[in-house]
Amino acid sequence: LTEQLEQETRPGGVLEDFQIQYVSWSPSKGRGHPSLQTGNFTRHLEILADTDVHISGGGTGQMYQNFLPDGAVHINIGTESTHNQGFMEEYMGEGSPHVRNLYYPRRSLHKGGGLDPEVISRLLLEAGRLLRRGWSADQPVPIGANL
């Protein structure tokens, strides 16, 4: 998936105005940004403070959305289950009015439940539209707006 999205960021690609960086916060994952492998939480926060769009599956990674800058967009790709797909920690989005949240649609059984790069691209394009629209602390966030 990461490689397919990187292809889309090349000139002429659907996401050509995006810069995508895969970050693994865990030292056991290997492919992440080298400075993150130390477990330096201060460095984690510095990276998040400079992030416009954060993508995470269900679990602890959702907790990072509270540290995103005002107006950022968080994309929740949900859990890997197709029969009982959940998004876990949806309350984190509802409790973070400074962040807009998007959700990956229910995963398809006929596609094996995997993530579809085209769907991720559409979510990223929507995130880009939200970012370009801007954000203001004066905008009221209605209950359920992030859900």
VENPERA-V251710 format. One record per residue. N is the residue number from 1. RES is the residue in one letter. SS is DSSP state (a for helix, b for strand, c for the rest). NEAR is the number of other C-alpha atoms within 12 Angstrom. D_LAST is the distance of its C-alpha to the last C-alpha in Angstrom with 1 decimal. Layout:
N | RES | SS | NEAR | D_LAST
N | RES | SS | NEAR | D_LAST
//
This chain:
1 | L | c | 17 | 25.0
2 | T | a | 22 | 25.7
3 | E | a | 13 | 29.0
4 | Q | a | 20 | 27.7
5 | L | a | 28 | 25.2
6 | E | a | 23 | 28.1
7 | Q | a | 21 | 30.2
8 | E | a | 26 | 27.7
9 | T | c | 22 | 28.1
10 | R | c | 17 | 31.8
11 | P | c | 13 | 33.4
12 | G | c | 11 | 32.7
13 | G | c | 18 | 29.6
14 | V | c | 25 | 26.2
15 | L | c | 27 | 24.9
16 | E | c | 19 | 28.3
17 | D | c | 18 | 26.9
18 | F | c | 25 | 24.8
19 | Q | c | 21 | 26.2
20 | I | c | 25 | 24.7
21 | Q | c | 22 | 25.7
22 | Y | c | 24 | 25.1
23 | V | c | 25 | 25.0
24 | S | c | 23 | 25.8
25 | W | c | 28 | 25.8
26 | S | c | 21 | 28.0
27 | P | c | 17 | 31.8
28 | S | c | 13 | 32.0
29 | K | c | 14 | 30.1
30 | G | c | 16 | 32.7
31 | R | c | 17 | 31.1
32 | G | c | 20 | 29.3
33 | H | c | 21 | 30.5
34 | P | a | 20 | 33.8
35 | S | a | 21 | 33.1
36 | L | a | 26 | 30.1
37 | Q | a | 20 | 32.3
38 | T | a | 18 | 33.9
39 | G | c | 18 | 31.0
40 | N | c | 17 | 31.4
41 | F | a | 17 | 28.2
42 | T | a | 14 | 29.4
43 | R | a | 18 | 29.5
44 | H | a | 28 | 25.9
45 | L | a | 21 | 24.8
46 | E | a | 17 | 27.0
47 | I | a | 27 | 25.4
48 | L | a | 30 | 21.8
49 | A | a | 21 | 23.0
50 | D | c | 18 | 24.2
51 | T | c | 30 | 21.1
52 | D | c | 34 | 19.1
53 | V | b | 40 | 16.9
54 | H | b | 40 | 16.2
55 | I | b | 38 | 15.5
56 | S | b | 33 | 15.4
57 | G | b | 29 | 15.2
58 | G | c | 28 | 14.3
59 | G | c | 21 | 16.7
60 | T | a | 18 | 18.3
61 | G | a | 29 | 17.5
62 | Q | a | 31 | 14.0
63 | M | a | 26 | 15.9
64 | Y | a | 35 | 17.3
65 | Q | a | 43 | 14.3
66 | N | a | 31 | 15.5
67 | F | a | 32 | 18.8
68 | L | c | 31 | 17.7
69 | P | c | 29 | 19.2
70 | D | c | 27 | 17.9
71 | G | c | 34 | 16.1
72 | A | c | 38 | 15.6
73 | V | b | 42 | 12.9
74 | H | b | 47 | 11.6
75 | I | b | 40 | 11.3
76 | N | b | 43 | 10.4
77 | I | b | 37 | 13.0
78 | G | b | 31 | 12.7
79 | T | c | 28 | 15.8
80 | E | c | 25 | 19.0
81 | S | c | 21 | 19.3
82 | T | c | 20 | 19.4
83 | H | c | 14 | 20.3
84 | N | c | 15 | 17.6
85 | Q | c | 23 | 15.0
86 | G | c | 22 | 12.4
87 | F | c | 32 | 10.2
88 | M | c | 25 | 11.7
89 | E | c | 29 | 10.9
90 | E | a | 31 | 7.1
91 | Y | a | 22 | 8.5
92 | M | a | 30 | 10.1
93 | G | a | 36 | 7.4
94 | E | a | 24 | 6.8
95 | G | c | 23 | 10.6
96 | S | c | 33 | 11.4
97 | P | c | 33 | 11.4
98 | H | c | 30 | 14.0
99 | V | c | 38 | 11.8
100 | R | b | 42 | 9.6
101 | N | b | 43 | 7.3
102 | L | b | 35 | 7.9
103 | Y | b | 36 | 8.1
104 | Y | c | 35 | 11.5
105 | P | c | 24 | 12.1
106 | R | c | 25 | 13.9
107 | R | c | 26 | 17.1
108 | S | c | 19 | 20.3
109 | L | a | 15 | 23.1
110 | H | a | 11 | 25.7
111 | K | a | 11 | 24.9
112 | G | c | 13 | 25.2
113 | G | c | 21 | 21.6
114 | G | c | 24 | 22.0
115 | L | c | 29 | 20.0
116 | D | c | 23 | 21.1
117 | P | a | 22 | 22.2
118 | E | a | 22 | 21.7
119 | V | a | 25 | 18.0
120 | I | a | 32 | 17.7
121 | S | a | 31 | 19.9
122 | R | a | 22 | 17.8
123 | L | a | 31 | 14.7
124 | L | a | 38 | 17.1
125 | L | a | 26 | 18.5
126 | E | a | 25 | 15.3
127 | A | a | 31 | 14.9
128 | G | a | 29 | 18.5
129 | R | a | 20 | 18.0
130 | L | a | 23 | 15.4
131 | L | a | 25 | 18.0
132 | R | a | 14 | 20.8
133 | R | a | 14 | 19.3
134 | G | c | 20 | 19.5
135 | W | c | 21 | 17.8
136 | S | c | 18 | 19.3
137 | A | c | 14 | 18.9
138 | D | c | 11 | 20.0
139 | Q | c | 14 | 17.0
140 | P | c | 12 | 15.1
141 | V | c | 21 | 11.4
142 | P | c | 13 | 10.4
143 | I | c | 13 | 8.7
144 | G | c | 17 | 5.1
145 | A | c | 21 | 5.5
146 | N | c | 25 | 3.8
147 | L | c | 26 | 0.0
//
